[in-house]
Amino acid sequence: MTGPTITGWGRTPVSTGRLTQPTSVEQVAEALAGASSRGVIARGLGRSYGDPAQNAGGTVLDMTAMQGITAFDPESGVVTALAGTSLGDLMRWLIPEGWFVPVTPGTRHVTVGGAIANDIHGKNHHSAGSWGRHVTAMTLVTPANGIVTVAPDSDPDLFWATIGGIGLTGIIVDATFRMHRISTSTILADTDKTPDAQSVMDLMTTGDADYEYSVAWIDLSSTGSKLGRSVLDRGRFAEVDELDGDARHDPLAYDARELLKVPITAPRGLLNPLTVRAFNEAWFRKAPKRHHRRNLTIPAYFHPLDMLGNWNRGYGPAGLLQWQIIVPFGAEETMHRVISELAATQVASVVNVLKRFGPANPGFLSFPREGWTLSVDLAADVTRAGPVLDRLDRWVIEAGGRHYLAKDSRMRPETFAAGYPRLDEFRAVRDRVDPEHVLRNDLARRLEMV
């Protein structure tokens, strides 16, 4: 089958399939009924880094035409939205009404369906959990049972298999979820610069409970006494009386715009140990040692990279590889080993994030659990990265950790199975609602999920 080439945000791997854009539930059902042997998968805005929204030789349903809010209670903040609705649109529509999305990753260019399928997390997992915790119901089109509505207390196995299930239990067409009430669109942020990894982890352990949101940028190019030096940003939404006089006139103002675009793909080799070290040094130096109660906008605090369109082009023609792992509390030694190895081998890039997660939800394939999560962006053509990450993969699994499917483009099947012990339970639910395995994607084939 020929068709357009499709990639994730990392621009690697690439596959070719039939891309179609349904505008109704009926068209989604028709696509499932008429699927070829290569199957069907849904796709949102393409911000998964790897291949969960690709289906080589099969059909990919672009769900972005099915967007909008179908119900909203302004008193409780409960919303029902179509699956192709972006978090950016939800914010644009509802922040002026005093409601913020319950969870947001580092980009607002994520659909409601994608948020569920990848069970997205953000800077507030320690206080609010992942997206699935806030969903009260969703409508799926399944190959075996057609259109079904599921909730945590109505077919809970299918509900929790769908949360984080990367689209393999049904095509999500809408969802009902709880928004987060806010009085202003301003974040009161505290910044602390720390000299090493242990210092930032200590600060997060002792202080994250006092904040709604917490995230640390970590330098993975410095070694020795500077190993893992970090800039920790924590905050909460301000109350109206905490704003200055001008801001109080429009406390829920929201303006999210793209300021610049990366016009071309960067030349191969632009990101190398020398340039990465120089950038990280400049980034660390510019941060204040300690700066509390800064007023930040929502885009500046949550989505700074969205201000730079097509920023993924900066990683060169081979694309971008993102590696995100979690290790449980008690495995801090493993996290330190990972940080040390990345720094010593000089394969890390500039977008390196450390967070502290709270308790897991019941999702069979949901990534977040209590522990430390680290995400690292690499140029995909760094040839020495593969062996290094393979070695780190083993350490993560030995420590009881796992890898995030939405970011993955290189994991081995045995690594995936070891990190997700409820895989067989997920497969049993999937076989019930899709016995012919009509729902397929490249990630599931690569990781031998089916």
C-alpha positions as a printed NumPy array, in Angstrom:
array([[  0.   ,   0.   ,   0.   ],
       [  1.343,   3.415,  -0.868],
       [  0.554,   6.597,   0.951],
       [  2.181,   9.469,   2.8  ],
       [  5.232,   8.953,   4.953],
       [  4.43 ,   9.339,   8.633],
       [  6.715,   9.931,  11.583],
       [  6.48 ,  10.898,  15.213],
       [  7.878,  14.124,  16.633],
       [ 11.325,  12.579,  16.649],
       [ 11.101,  12.208,  12.844],
       [ 12.343,   8.648,  13.139],
       [ 11.344,   5.906,  12.43 ],
       [  9.416,   6.545,   9.21 ],
       [  6.605,   4.426,   7.784],
       [  4.144,   4.605,   4.914],
       [  0.435,   3.907,   5.121],
       [ -3.036,   5.102,   4.181],
       [ -3.922,   8.31 ,   6.028],
       [ -7.604,   9.182,   6.314],
       [ -9.469,  11.772,   8.378],
       [-12.85 ,  10.715,   9.762],
       [-15.356,  13.37 ,  10.763],
       [-17.893,  11.163,  12.556],
       [-18.191,   8.091,  14.744],
       [-19.808,   6.31 ,  11.814],
       [-16.761,   6.903,   9.637],
       [-14.51 ,   5.565,  12.396],
       [-16.632,   2.409,  12.592],
       [-16.492,   2.032,   8.801],
       [-12.711,   2.284,   8.874],
       [-12.506,  -0.528,  11.406],
       [-14.954,  -2.687,   9.489],
       [-13.053,  -2.209,   6.225],
       [ -9.549,  -2.645,   7.634],
       [ -6.927,  -4.539,   5.667],
       [ -4.737,  -7.219,   7.21 ],
       [ -2.36 ,  -4.458,   8.368],
       [ -5.047,  -2.947,  10.561],
       [ -5.928,   0.55 ,  11.803],
       [ -4.592,   2.976,  14.4  ],
       [ -5.681,   6.45 ,  15.518],
       [ -3.415,   9.494,  15.389],
       [ -3.683,  12.932,  16.958],
       [ -1.182,  15.754,  16.526],
       [  1.82 ,  13.468,  16.104],
       [  3.707,  14.511,  19.249],
       [  4.618,  11.012,  20.386],
       [  8.336,  10.829,  19.718],
       [  8.37 ,   7.292,  18.328],
       [  5.937,   5.113,  16.398],
       [  2.704,   4.47 ,  18.374],
       [  0.693,   6.574,  15.891],
       [  2.159,   4.912,  12.787],
       [  0.956,   1.81 ,  10.965],
       [  3.18 ,   0.702,   8.101],
       [  1.11 ,  -0.643,   5.224],
       [ -2.151,  -0.098,   7.096],
       [ -4.593,   2.71 ,   7.862],
       [ -3.932,   5.683,  10.115],
       [ -6.96 ,   7.679,  11.258],
       [ -6.177,  11.371,  11.675],
       [ -8.65 ,  12.24 ,  14.427],
       [ -8.05 ,  16.   ,  14.468],
       [-11.198,  16.811,  12.476],
       [-13.264,  15.452,  15.388],
       [-12.718,  18.298,  17.813],
       [-14.675,  20.521,  20.137],
       [-16.432,  20.542,  23.496],
       [-19.806,  18.807,  23.559],
       [-20.614,  19.456,  27.24 ],
       [-19.228,  21.689,  29.983],
       [-20.366,  22.34 ,  33.549],
       [-18.895,  25.71 ,  34.575],
       [-19.558,  24.972,  38.253],
       [-17.742,  21.633,  38.498],
       [-15.329,  21.984,  35.566],
       [-16.408,  18.639,  34.089],
       [-15.918,  18.653,  30.322],
       [-16.802,  16.271,  27.526],
       [-14.61 ,  16.811,  24.476],
       [-14.1  ,  15.022,  21.193],
       [-10.889,  13.033,  20.936],
       [ -9.245,  15.3  ,  18.363],
       [ -9.526,  18.374,  20.578],
       [ -6.096,  19.724,  21.533],
       [ -5.076,  20.701,  25.029],
       [ -4.119,  24.043,  23.501],
       [ -7.706,  24.646,  22.429],
       [ -9.05 ,  23.556,  25.818],
       [ -6.785,  26.111,  27.467],
       [ -7.687,  28.842,  25.004],
       [-11.394,  28.249,  25.578],
       [-11.494,  27.522,  29.306],
       [ -8.661,  29.4  ,  31.042],
       [-10.677,  32.654,  30.692],
       [-13.494,  30.789,  32.468],
       [-11.214,  29.848,  35.362],
       [-10.353,  26.278,  34.385],
       [ -6.998,  24.701,  33.485],
       [ -6.309,  21.235,  32.118],
       [ -5.752,  18.709,  34.925],
       [ -2.404,  17.597,  33.503],
       [ -0.226,  18.961,  30.721],
       [  3.036,  17.639,  29.319],
       [  5.72 ,  19.953,  27.964],
       [  3.625,  20.778,  24.896],
       [  0.018,  21.913,  24.485],
       [ -0.086,  20.265,  21.034],
       [ -1.605,  17.028,  22.323],
       [ -5.135,  15.771,  21.698],
       [ -7.547,  14.451,  24.304],
       [ -7.384,  11.028,  22.652],
       [ -3.598,  11.1  ,  22.711],
       [ -3.584,  12.207,  26.349],
       [ -5.584,   9.092,  27.236],
       [ -3.796,   6.649,  24.94 ],
       [ -0.416,   7.697,  26.361],
       [ -1.671,   8.527,  29.869],
       [  0.298,  11.749,  29.778],
       [  1.95 ,  13.179,  32.86 ],
       [  3.327,  16.589,  33.701],
       [  4.981,  18.641,  36.389],
       [  2.203,  17.825,  38.861],
       [  2.23 ,  14.034,  38.95 ],
       [  3.326,  14.085,  42.59 ],
       [  0.186,  16.085,  43.44 ],
       [ -2.395,  15.194,  40.771],
       [ -1.33 ,  11.983,  39.034],
       [ -1.512,  11.425,  35.289],
       [ -4.309,  12.21 ,  32.842],
       [ -6.182,   8.945,  33.426],
       [ -6.872,   9.851,  37.039],
       [ -9.108,  12.715,  35.874],
       [-11.132,  10.845,  33.219],
       [-14.627,   9.85 ,  34.322],
       [-15.863,   8.241,  31.075],
       [-14.945,   7.773,  27.436],
       [-16.514,   6.527,  24.231],
       [-14.648,   3.95 ,  22.158],
       [-15.26 ,   2.269,  18.847],
       [-14.088,  -1.323,  19.257],
       [-13.803,  -3.977,  16.545],
       [-15.784,  -6.59 ,  18.496],
       [-18.422,  -4.521,  20.306],
       [-18.825,  -1.388,  18.212],
       [-19.482,   1.868,  20.075],
       [-19.14 ,   1.481,  23.842],
       [-18.965,   3.899,  26.767],
       [-16.63 ,   2.886,  29.575],
       [-15.888,   4.342,  33.002],
       [-13.822,   3.269,  36.018],
       [-16.899,   1.592,  37.497],
       [-18.255,   0.335,  34.163],
       [-15.988,  -2.28 ,  32.572],
       [-13.002,  -1.12 ,  34.615],
       [-10.662,  -3.559,  32.872],
       [-11.346,  -1.995,  29.471],
       [-11.163,   1.497,  30.964],
       [ -7.754,   0.941,  32.541],
       [ -6.43 ,  -1.004,  29.559],
       [ -7.286,   2.021,  27.403],
       [ -5.532,   4.458,  29.776],
       [ -1.975,   4.226,  28.453],
       [ -2.949,   1.485,  26.005],
       [ -1.555,   3.374,  22.948],
       [ -4.79 ,   3.013,  21.003],
       [ -4.927,  -0.786,  20.922],
       [ -8.235,  -1.292,  22.756],
       [-10.465,   0.94 ,  20.625],
       [-10.598,   4.239,  18.785],
       [-11.323,   6.954,  21.357],
       [-13.961,   9.352,  20.015],
       [-14.713,  11.434,  23.099],
       [-13.947,  11.646,  26.807],
       [-15.338,  13.255,  29.942],
       [-12.844,  14.579,  32.468],
       [-12.401,  17.04 ,  35.313],
       [-10.606,  20.334,  34.741],
       [ -8.578,  22.141,  37.439],
       [-10.036,  25.358,  38.92 ],
       [ -7.761,  28.415,  38.89 ],
       [ -8.217,  32.04 ,  39.961],
       [ -5.462,  33.466,  37.755],
       [ -3.37 ,  32.41 ,  34.781],
       [ -0.15 ,  33.322,  36.581],
       [  2.256,  30.817,  38.09 ],
       [  4.127,  31.828,  41.238],
       [  7.429,  30.049,  40.67 ],
       [ 10.393,  29.38 ,  42.907],
       [ 13.755,  28.642,  41.31 ],
       [ 16.654,  26.939,  43.073],
       [ 20.003,  26.21 ,  41.428],
       [ 21.759,  23.161,  42.841],
       [ 25.393,  22.073,  42.467],
       [ 24.805,  18.365,  41.83 ],
       [ 22.204,  15.631,  41.364],
       [ 22.003,  14.634,  45.016],
       [ 21.245,  18.212,  46.043],
       [ 18.331,  18.595,  43.653],
       [ 16.884,  15.204,  44.613],
       [ 17.1  ,  16.154,  48.28 ],
       [ 15.277,  19.427,  47.619],
       [ 12.521,  17.661,  45.704],
       [ 12.143,  14.955,  48.344],
       [ 11.765,  17.432,  51.187],
       [  9.854,  20.202,  49.417],
       [  7.755,  19.014,  46.466],
       [  4.736,  18.43 ,  48.688],
       [  4.504,  22.201,  49.164],
       [  4.046,  22.846,  45.431],
       [  1.514,  21.925,  42.764],
       [  4.177,  21.705,  40.068],
       [  7.835,  20.7  ,  40.117],
       [ 10.453,  20.045,  37.43 ],
       [ 14.239,  20.136,  37.268],
       [ 16.436,  20.761,  34.252],
       [ 19.551,  18.678,  34.787],
       [ 22.963,  19.137,  33.186],
       [ 24.125,  15.801,  31.787],
       [ 27.351,  17.041,  30.278],
       [ 29.208,  18.162,  33.414],
       [ 31.199,  15.653,  35.448],
       [ 33.062,  15.487,  38.736],
       [ 31.758,  17.757,  41.481],
       [ 29.301,  19.324,  38.997],
       [ 27.71 ,  16.003,  38.033],
       [ 23.963,  16.46 ,  37.651],
       [ 23.886,  20.128,  38.597],
       [ 20.346,  21.363,  38.114],
       [ 17.872,  24.197,  37.97 ],
       [ 14.715,  23.335,  39.901],
       [ 11.505,  25.221,  39.11 ],
       [  8.501,  24.682,  41.374],
       [  5.289,  26.617,  41.599],
       [  1.548,  26.968,  41.932],
       [ -1.19 ,  29.124,  40.468],
       [ -1.358,  32.551,  42.08 ],
       [ -4.449,  33.946,  43.763],
       [ -5.819,  37.29 ,  42.552],
       [ -4.606,  39.185,  45.628],
       [ -1.052,  37.978,  44.931],
       [ -0.9  ,  39.761,  41.565],
       [  0.306,  43.286,  41.056],
       [ -2.234,  46.001,  40.271],
       [ -2.102,  45.824,  36.471],
       [ -2.45 ,  42.038,  36.335],
       [ -5.498,  42.114,  38.616],
       [ -7.528,  43.858,  35.906],
       [ -7.485,  40.664,  33.805],
       [ -6.257,  37.866,  36.065],
       [ -7.206,  35.061,  33.639],
       [ -5.592,  36.542,  30.545],
       [ -4.02 ,  33.878,  28.344],
       [ -1.902,  34.404,  25.255],
       [ -0.086,  31.393,  23.85 ],
       [  1.713,  32.088,  20.63 ],
       [  4.565,  30.755,  18.593],
       [  7.277,  33.389,  18.505],
       [  9.673,  31.818,  16.006],
       [  9.994,  28.82 ,  13.724],
       [ 13.085,  26.764,  12.996],
       [ 13.107,  27.341,   9.227],
       [ 15.419,  24.502,   8.162],
       [ 16.754,  21.244,   9.495],
       [ 20.026,  21.798,  11.31 ],
       [ 23.152,  20.38 ,   9.651],
       [ 24.343,  16.996,  10.803],
       [ 26.658,  17.2  ,  13.785],
       [ 25.537,  20.592,  15.057],
       [ 24.695,  18.984,  18.398],
       [ 27.985,  17.529,  19.569],
       [ 29.712,  17.282,  22.963],
       [ 31.317,  20.704,  22.526],
       [ 28.137,  22.602,  21.619],
       [ 26.062,  20.719,  24.216],
       [ 28.521,  21.556,  26.986],
       [ 28.586,  25.202,  25.918],
       [ 24.785,  25.455,  25.893],
       [ 24.417,  23.7  ,  29.236],
       [ 27.025,  25.948,  30.809],
       [ 25.236,  29.052,  29.568],
       [ 21.829,  27.737,  30.663],
       [ 23.055,  26.917,  34.159],
       [ 24.856,  30.227,  34.566],
       [ 21.865,  32.332,  33.519],
       [ 19.604,  30.811,  36.187],
       [ 19.522,  32.654,  39.53 ],
       [ 20.932,  30.743,  42.481],
       [ 17.645,  31.262,  44.271],
       [ 14.712,  33.311,  43.055],
       [ 11.359,  32.929,  44.747],
       [  7.859,  34.109,  43.869],
       [  8.527,  34.915,  40.228],
       [  5.404,  35.615,  38.164],
       [  5.362,  33.425,  35.048],
       [  2.78 ,  32.945,  32.317],
       [  1.364,  29.529,  31.549],
       [  3.307,  29.226,  28.248],
       [  6.573,  30.292,  29.894],
       [  6.271,  27.787,  32.722],
       [  4.589,  24.806,  31.065],
       [  5.303,  25.033,  27.335],
       [  8.456,  27.044,  26.619],
       [  9.428,  24.892,  23.634],
       [  6.068,  25.598,  21.966],
       [  7.255,  29.16 ,  21.485],
       [  9.759,  27.773,  18.953],
       [  7.946,  26.073,  16.081],
       [  9.506,  22.96 ,  14.529],
       [ 12.162,  22.863,  17.236],
       [ 12.703,  19.172,  16.504],
       [ 14.526,  20.209,  13.332],
       [ 17.39 ,  21.377,  15.517],
       [ 18.503,  17.773,  16.009],
       [ 19.57 ,  17.347,  12.4  ],
       [ 18.476,  15.244,   9.436],
       [ 18.574,  11.93 ,  11.299],
       [ 15.975,  13.128,  13.765],
       [ 15.527,  13.06 ,  17.511],
       [ 15.576,  10.181,  19.966],
       [ 14.012,  10.679,  23.376],
       [ 14.669,   8.26 ,  26.211],
       [ 12.488,   8.459,  29.32 ],
       [ 12.751,   6.07 ,  32.226],
       [ 11.535,   5.766,  35.787],
       [ 13.1  ,   3.974,  38.726],
       [ 11.233,   3.453,  42.003],
       [ 12.037,   5.215,  45.229],
       [ 14.815,   3.257,  46.897],
       [ 16.678,   2.914,  43.594],
       [ 18.367,   6.317,  43.783],
       [ 21.753,   4.635,  43.33 ],
       [ 20.625,   3.46 ,  39.886],
       [ 19.52 ,   6.968,  38.934],
       [ 22.917,   8.313,  39.983],
       [ 24.648,   5.61 ,  37.909],
       [ 22.517,   6.547,  34.886],
       [ 23.32 ,  10.25 ,  35.276],
       [ 27.024,   9.505,  35.72 ],
       [ 27.17 ,   7.253,  32.665],
       [ 25.373,   9.735,  30.419],
       [ 27.747,  12.475,  31.515],
       [ 30.842,  10.318,  31.138],
       [ 29.961,   9.152,  27.63 ],
       [ 28.852,  12.618,  26.468],
       [ 25.793,  11.43 ,  24.546],
       [ 23.256,  13.624,  26.345],
       [ 21.655,  16.693,  24.855],
       [ 20.232,  19.915,  26.258],
       [ 16.613,  19.011,  27.05 ],
       [ 17.119,  16.825,  30.115],
       [ 14.37 ,  16.716,  32.735],
       [ 14.162,  15.133,  36.173],
       [ 10.854,  14.796,  38.045],
       [  9.49 ,  13.045,  41.08 ],
       [  6.349,  10.945,  40.528],
       [  3.554,  10.099,  42.94 ],
       [  1.488,   6.882,  43.121],
       [  0.519,   4.972,  39.99 ],
       [ -3.029,   4.563,  38.722],
       [ -4.47 ,   1.119,  37.81 ],
       [ -3.614,   1.435,  34.096],
       [ -2.105,  -1.82 ,  32.829],
       [  0.395,   0.004,  30.588],
       [  0.473,   3.375,  32.327],
       [  4.054,   4.573,  32.678],
       [  4.081,   6.729,  35.848],
       [  4.606,   5.133,  39.228],
       [  6.186,   6.313,  42.459],
       [  9.798,   7.139,  41.801],
       [ 12.252,   9.265,  39.828],
       [ 11.807,   9.878,  36.125],
       [ 14.49 ,  11.163,  33.787],
       [ 13.982,  12.134,  30.14 ],
       [ 16.831,  12.834,  27.734],
       [ 16.794,  14.121,  24.146],
       [ 19.494,  12.897,  21.766],
       [ 20.28 ,  13.451,  18.132],
       [ 19.424,  10.094,  16.57 ],
       [ 22.694,   9.918,  14.618],
       [ 24.891,   9.796,  17.723],
       [ 26.318,   6.373,  16.914],
       [ 27.608,   5.673,  20.411],
       [ 24.194,   6.311,  21.965],
       [ 22.774,   2.868,  21.134],
       [ 25.223,   0.767,  23.168],
       [ 25.112,   3.26 ,  26.038],
       [ 21.313,   3.198,  26.239],
       [ 21.23 ,  -0.589,  25.936],
       [ 23.455,  -0.757,  29.004],
       [ 21.322,   1.764,  30.885],
       [ 18.165,  -0.138,  29.916],
       [ 19.481,  -3.159,  31.781],
       [ 20.204,  -1.099,  34.889],
       [ 16.71 ,   0.416,  34.821],
       [ 14.991,  -2.97 ,  34.53 ],
       [ 17.19 ,  -4.509,  37.234],
       [ 16.108,  -1.664,  39.531],
       [ 12.412,  -2.353,  38.867],
       [ 11.943,   0.539,  36.456],
       [ 10.516,   0.945,  32.974],
       [ 10.416,   3.121,  29.833],
       [  7.718,   5.474,  28.523],
       [  6.071,   4.111,  25.367],
       [  5.118,   7.568,  24.042],
       [  8.799,   8.498,  23.896],
       [ 10.264,   5.197,  22.758],
       [ 11.632,   4.358,  19.313],
       [ 14.345,   1.811,  20.109],
       [ 13.405,  -0.403,  23.073],
       [ 13.718,  -4.178,  22.775],
       [ 10.663,  -6.426,  23.313],
       [ 12.18 ,  -8.137,  26.344],
       [ 12.915,  -4.773,  27.967],
       [  9.324,  -3.691,  27.456],
       [  7.873,  -6.938,  28.841],
       [ 10.117,  -6.788,  31.903],
       [  9.078,  -3.234,  32.68 ],
       [  5.324,  -3.829,  32.343],
       [  4.404,  -6.898,  34.42 ],
       [  0.671,  -6.469,  33.684],
       [  1.176,  -6.959,  29.951],
       [ -0.68 , -10.286,  29.908],
       [ -3.688,  -8.695,  31.619],
       [ -3.672,  -5.995,  28.946],
       [ -3.481,  -8.613,  26.198],
       [ -6.487, -10.453,  27.651],
       [ -8.631,  -7.302,  27.534],
       [ -7.435,  -6.48 ,  24.067],
       [ -8.271,  -9.978,  22.808],
       [-11.784,  -9.565,  24.212],
       [-12.539,  -6.3  ,  22.403],
       [-10.367,  -6.914,  19.331],
       [ -9.971, -10.686,  18.807],
       [ -8.791, -10.271,  15.195],
       [ -6.217,  -7.623,  16.169],
       [ -7.591,  -5.015,  13.815],
       [ -6.037,  -2.258,  15.94 ],
       [ -2.33 ,  -2.227,  15.198],
       [  0.607,   0.119,  15.157],
       [  4.302,  -0.024,  14.442],
       [  5.224,   0.156,  18.121],
       [  3.126,  -2.912,  18.967],
       [  4.778,  -4.887,  16.178],
       [  8.263,  -3.778,  17.209],
       [  7.698,  -4.641,  20.867],
       [  5.814,  -7.889,  20.085],
       [  2.782,  -6.767,  22.04 ],
       [  0.482,  -8.862,  19.845]])
